[in-house]
Amino acid sequence: MNLNKHIIQKHLFKSGVGTQKELAKRCDLSINTICGIMNGRSCKYETACKIAEALNVSVEELIEQ
């Protein structure tokens, strides 16, 4: 599953998380995983759920269309 990096970036600031490093901490994921996703690498649904929860949005909102 590919996530839309622009939507993630928008919600990083909107939610107050701010940085990819902070997002990684809140999701209990590595910074390499977050950077990979932001660079277009696909991820598992469970990973997408962790990111969506940390940003307080639905997974569907983050999916690349």
C-alpha angles and dihedrals in degrees: 000000000000121000126209107250093199092057090047091050091049092052093044089068097032092055094044094244090117106179138048089237091057090046090053090052093049092048095043088235130128120262086237090061092050092046091049092052090048088052093054103269114144122242140198121268090247091057091049089051091054091051093046091050092050090051093042094236135112121269089237090062091057099047117111109245 
